[in-house]
Structure formats: structure tokens, C-alpha cells
Amino acid sequence: MTIEYSGKGDPARSLALLWRTSERTSRKGKPDLSVDKIVRAAIEVADAEGLQALSMRRVAEKLGVGTMSLYTYVPGKPELFDVMLDTVYGETARPEDVPGGWRGRLALIARENWALYVRHPWLLQVATSRPVLGPNVVAKYDYELRAVSGIGLTDVEMDSVITLITGFVHGTARGAVEAAQAESATGMSDDQWWAAHAPFLSRIADASRYPTAARVGEAAAEALGGAYSAEHAFKFGLERVLDGIEALIAGRAS
């Protein structure tokens, strides 16, 4: 699996692109091209074909222009990638009035991040320990922090809570995306896979030897409609994460 790292581009050039402080159309530039159009085409390539297909040449093909035309607007792939990330992070909804207090606000943030990974599965292949310092990333972080502002947490704890929520979503979204891609990658649906393995499982699955696994596995499969449900994992896990945060806040009040 291809892993990309954010923040690899030239800092000055990346920040100029991210904040659009120096965008201009040169005489050599295509009048129908812009940074925004190039970035949108790159996102469409990554969405449809994955990060392994992303290149300046492929984006140029998508736009129907020569590869060198892109360099009038974007210095290179690292800088383009940073702007792609910042652009998709700008898609999350950020309403000010969310019912349910801080739990409702964090639940919304979790759902919005989940939906972002589902729309753009390639985000799961991005290492963001060096964050993209663009306007959408900063606005998203600020909004998410305000969800837990004034509820009894220190500034460091506020940051840690958001890291906890987004980290949880990242893990469960990976399971959801992998499950969704399994059929196209293997040419076999979940039902077909289980049907193919069932005759062999009946020979090796000894309920007397593995009683707990047999009991729990059967109960889970019946309840979830299969061996795994990404939706259930997300909902169940999110509630437990929120319960833990609530316990932390309650401990301050006691």
C-alpha cells in the first residue's frame, strides 16, 4: 500500500499555495487553468484510482493539458498533495448549534471525519504527523477544539480529546473502507466468501474446544449480519470513547 507523507513540499511554496498568497497566471499559463482546477482534478484521480495513480502527468491527462502546463500553477507533486489535503479537510460541516452538548458536538465531529474517509479513502494512506498548515486544516482544528472548550478540560486535554476522537475514527474508517473494497479487490462478496469457506470451517470449528469463540462468534454474526460490521464498530466504539471523556470531566467535578 502506498503511504504518502504530508509536509514534504518546499515550505514557502506550499504555504503560498495553501493560503493563495502568490497565485497568478503567467503569460505561458492556460487561461482555463487555475490552482483550484488542478487540485480538484488531482482529488478526483486519487478518489477514483488511488494514491498510486496520482502524478502530475496523470492530473494533466485528466485536465486535457500538457504536463508542463501544471508547473505554471503548482511547483510539484509534494506541494499539490498538501493543497489536496487542505481542500478535502474543508469539506467537513461545522455548524455552531449542535444538540446534545459536548457529546453531541464530538459525535458530529466523529461522523464528519468518518464520512470524509469514506468519500476519500486515500486519506487513510496519508501520514499526517507533520500537518498541512493550510486555512482549512487550521479552521477544522479550531472548530473541533471549540467543541470541548469550557467543559473543564485543560488546553492539553482538549487537544488530546480531539486526537483521541480523530484517531478512533481513523481506525474504524479503515475497517469500513477495506470491507467496502474487498469485493472489488477479490471478485467475491462476503456471502460468497463465507459460502466457499463454510465446508472447511465445519470440519475445523470444534465448539467443545473453543466454546467461547463459538458462542460469541455465532451471536455476533447473527446480530451484525456477518463476522464484522464497520457501522456497529463505529457506533459502539464512539459511545465508549465519549463515556471515557465524560468520566474524565466528572472526575474534575467531584
N, C-alpha and C positions, 0 to 999 in steps of 0.2 A: 504494500500500500504506500502510495506517495505521501510524504509528510512535507508540508511547507512551513516555513517559519516567517512570522511577521517581523517587520522592522529590519529587513535585510537591505533595503534600499539606501541610497545616499540620503542622510538626514535632511539636508537643506532642500533637496529636490522633492523628497517625499512630503515634507511638511508644506512646501509651496503648493504642491498638487492637492494635498488634503484640504488645505484652507483656501485654495484658489487665489493665492496672493500674486501669482505671476502668469496666469493663463493669458495667452494671446495667440492670435492666428497670424503666422508669418506669411510672407508672400508665396512661400512654397507650400503652404498648407492648403488642404482641401476645404473649400468654403462650407461643405456639408458635414465636416467632421468637427468634433469637439472632445474634450476630456470626458464629458458625461456620456456621449455616444460610445466612445471606446470602452469605457468602464462597463456600461450596460451590456455591450456585446460580449465582453470577457466573462461577465457573470452568467450570461446565457450559455456560453460554451462550457463553463465549469458545471452549471446545473445539469446540462444535457449529457455531457461526455466525461465529466470528472476532471480533477486537477491534472491528471497525467496528460490530458489532451491540451491543456492551456499553454499557449505560446503566443508570442507576438505575431508570428506567421498565421496561426490559426485564427486569431482575432481579426487580422487583416482580411483573411478569406471570408470570414463571417460578414464583414462590412463591405466586401467587394472592392477593396483598395489594395494598393501595393504595401508591403510590409514597412518599407521605409517611410511611408506617409504617417505612420503612427508616431514615429520618433519626433515629429514636429510638436506633438502634444504631450507625449509621455516618454521620459528618458529611457525606460526599460521595464522588463517584466517585474523586478522587485518593487519598483515604485507603483506600477499598475496594480500589483497584488495588494499593496497597502490600501490603495483607494477602493479597490473592490471590497475589502473587509469593512472599511468605514461606511461604505454605501449600504451594504446589506444590514449592518447594525442600526442603520437609521430607519429600518422598516418596523421595528417593534413599537406597538401602541403605548402611549404614555398618558392616559387620562389622569386628571387630578382628583376626580371624585370617584373613589372605588369603595364599594360597600364592604363591610367586614373588618374594618380597622387594619392593623398592620398585617394580620394573617391574610386578609383579602388582597392587600396590596402585593404581598410576596407571592401569593398564589397566582395572581395575574402575571407578575414578572416571570415566574416559572413557566406558565403556559405560553407566554410570548416567546421566550427563549426556545422552548420545545418546538413551537411552530416554525421558528427561524431555521432550526436544524433540519426539520422535515422539508422545508422549501429549498434549502441549500445544503444538501448532505455533505458537500465538500468541506464545509466548515469543520466537520469532525476530524478532518485530516490536517488541521492547522494548529500549530503550536504557538500560543499567544503569550508566553511568559514575558516577551518584550512587546508590550501593547502598542497598537497603532494609535498615535496621538492625534487623531482627527476629530473634527467637530461632532460627528455622530457618536463616536465612541465615548467622548467626554460627556456629551449630553445624556447618553444612556446610563453611564455610571452615576452621574449626578442624580438622575431620576430614581434609580434603584436605591441609592443611599437615602434619599428623602423618604422612601417607603418605611424606613426604620428609624427615622430621626425623631427624637423626643420621646422615646418609649423606654428609656432607662439604660441604654447601652452606651458604652464609651465609643469614641471615634474608631478605635482599633477594632472593637467588637462589631461595629456597624459594617466596616469593610469585610470582616471575617464572615459575617452572616451572608452578605451578598456573594462572597466567594463560595460559601457552603451551598447556597441555593443554585448558583450557576454551575458549580461542579457536579452537583447531583443531577441536574438536568442534562448536562453533557453526557454523563454515563448512561442514563436511561434512554436518551435520544439515540445514542449509538446502537443500543439494542433494537430500538424501533426501526431505524434505518436499515440495519443489517437484516432484520426479519423481512422488511419490505423488498429488499434487493435480492433475497435468497432465491426466490422463484426464477427471476430473470437470469441470475448468475448460474443456477444449476439446471434450469429447464424442468424443474419439478416443484409442484406445490407442496405445502406442508402435509396435506391429506395424502398425496401420492407418496411422499417420503415415508410417512408412518405406515402406509399400506405395504410398502416394499420391505420395511424392516419388521413388521409385525410377526411374520412367521418365525423369524430368528429370535426375536425378543421372547416369544412364548417358550422357547427352549431354554433360554439362559436366565430368565427372570424367575427366581426362586423366592416366593413370598415368605417361606419359612426361614430362609437365610437372611433376607433383607426385609423384615416385616415393616419397619418404619418407612423405608423408602417406598415400599409397595403401597402402603396405606396412604401416605401423604401424596405420592405421585398420582395415584388414582383420583383422590379427592381434588387435587389442584387441576388436573386435566379436565375433570368433569365441570368444575366451576369456571374455569377460564376458557374452555373450548379448545384446549390444546396444552402442550407442555409449557408454553410461555405466552404471556400477554404483556406486551410493552405498555399498553394503556393502563393495565392494572398495576404494573410495577411503578409507573409514574405516579398514579393517584395514591396508592398505598404509601410509597416512599415519601412523597411530598408531605402527606399528613404527619408522618413520623418525624420528619425534619422540622416541621413547624411546631410540633409538640415539644421537641427538644429546645427550640428557641424560646418557646413560652415558659418552659421550666427555668431557663436562664434568667428571664425577665422576672419571673415570680420570686426567684431566689433573692433578687435585689430588694424586693419589697418586704420580705419577711424579716 
